[in-house]
Amino acid sequence: MAKARALEGRVAVVTGGASGIGAALGRELARRGADVVLADRQLSLAEAVAREACAAGGRVRAAELDVRDAAAVKALVDETLRRTGRLDFFFGNAGISVGGEMDGYSAADWDDVFDVNLRGVTNGILAAYPVMVRQGHGHLVHTGSIAGLVATPAQGSYTASKHAVVGLSKALRIEAARHGVRVSALCPGAVRTSILSGGRFGRLNVPGLRDEDMVAIIGVLRPMAPERFARQAIDGVLANQAIIVVPRWWRLFWYLERLSPSLSLGLWRLSLAELRRQVAKAVASRREAG
Ligand SMILES: NC(=O)c1ccc[n+]([C@@H]2O[C@H](COP(=O)([O-])OP(=O)(O)OC[C@H]3O[C@@H](n4cnc5c(N)ncnc54)[C@H](O)[C@@H]3O)[C@@H](O)[C@H]2O)c1
């Protein structure tokens, strides 16, 4: 019960809070007593999550936000501050993915992902970090990915953006310590959300492959339920861990990367070969059926 109300009186903003990991983080923060703002491009979905969380006894509100718009991110932070007088957590979590190999990429396949996954996070820093510095406390939590710790093929722009998010979070953690501000990078493995097939604003980019085919292919990795993910992730945040990998077994990939980068590359080369095989099989069976 103490854990359940440990965040009483604290204020948290979660970008990408309408679905998946963001919605689950918002619900878990509220369950632990925090006042939560779910900020997302999908306003009606965020409102539905907020209503449900309020009905369960939480203090949660929805706000429309496009994280690519720096002025809008700042306006949301300022408005939250006016309303509550403090900002304890800013979760830079909104993200999209473009699947497919880089020989088939267009300029937009790079830009769209960098604009949301990387610019979205830096816009959050521009808005929330000065507030936290002034307060002398606060915690920036950036959703990276296991793809920010190892090279995951067939999603080049996503991998690049997440390496950038993890890198900047580590650098900022070092800088921010003297202001009393904490910084963590949240690195999910596979979690059962819409991003497994690109998300509402992303895409798969593999001709002939349907979203449900990709979800089935990733299914072998047994994606974690977002609620379970959020409980473990918030525990990691409250323990002020620098890099939080959930589900925990995905740390094996990170350890291997550090132990033997060449072995790690070999493993991911094998995983790409298997992915290509699975994708070709799914596309062929779609063609036969259609
Ligand atoms: N699900 C996984 O397996 C997994 C693994 C590693 C990392 N992640 C990361 O977790 C984060 C959350 O993703 P998710 O898995 O919950 O997927 P999701 O698609 O369920 O949620 C992403 C949310 O971000 C919002 N969003 C997208 N673009 C936005 C923008 N420009 N402005 C504001 N909101 C925007 C979407 O509307 C959506 O609500 C992402 O950063 C993602 O890269 C997820």
The ligand as a Gaussian input file, in Angstrom:
#p B3LYP/6-31G(d) Opt

LIG

0 1
 N        6.376000      -1.862000     -27.813000
 C        7.633000      -2.219000     -27.902000
 O        7.961000      -3.393000     -28.081000
 C        8.708000      -1.169000     -27.770000
 C       10.041000      -1.613000     -27.730000
 C       11.037000      -0.661000     -27.607000
 C       10.721000       0.676000     -27.498000
 N        9.418000       1.071000     -27.547000
 C        9.146000       2.503000     -27.455000
 O        8.112000       2.751000     -26.533000
 C        7.504000       4.012000     -26.837000
 C        6.000000       3.863000     -26.808000
 O        5.608000       3.025000     -27.886000
 P        4.479000       1.917000     -27.732000
 O        5.138000       0.617000     -27.858000
 O        3.641000       2.192000     -26.572000
 O        3.677000       2.137000     -29.104000
 P        2.241000       2.783000     -29.366000
 O        2.164000       2.913000     -30.833000
 O        1.201000       1.985000     -28.663000
 O        2.315000       4.200000     -28.668000
 C        3.004000       5.293000     -29.213000
 C        2.205000       6.543000     -28.906000
 O        2.945000       7.663000     -29.390000
 C        1.999000       8.556000     -29.957000
 N        2.673000       9.435000     -30.909000
 C        3.240000       9.107000     -32.097000
 N        3.715000      10.199000     -32.684000
 C        3.443000      11.246000     -31.861000
 C        3.698000      12.635000     -31.928000
 N        4.296000      13.200000     -32.989000
 N        3.304000      13.417000     -30.893000
 C        2.682000      12.869000     -29.817000
 N        2.396000      11.565000     -29.716000
 C        2.778000      10.765000     -30.731000
 C        0.975000       7.659000     -30.624000
 O       -0.230000       8.349000     -30.881000
 C        0.847000       6.559000     -29.604000
 O       -0.171000       6.853000     -28.675000
 C        8.059000       4.434000     -28.195000
 O        9.063000       5.397000     -28.013000
 C        8.658000       3.157000     -28.720000
 O        9.680000       3.384000     -29.648000
 C        8.414000       0.177000     -27.682000

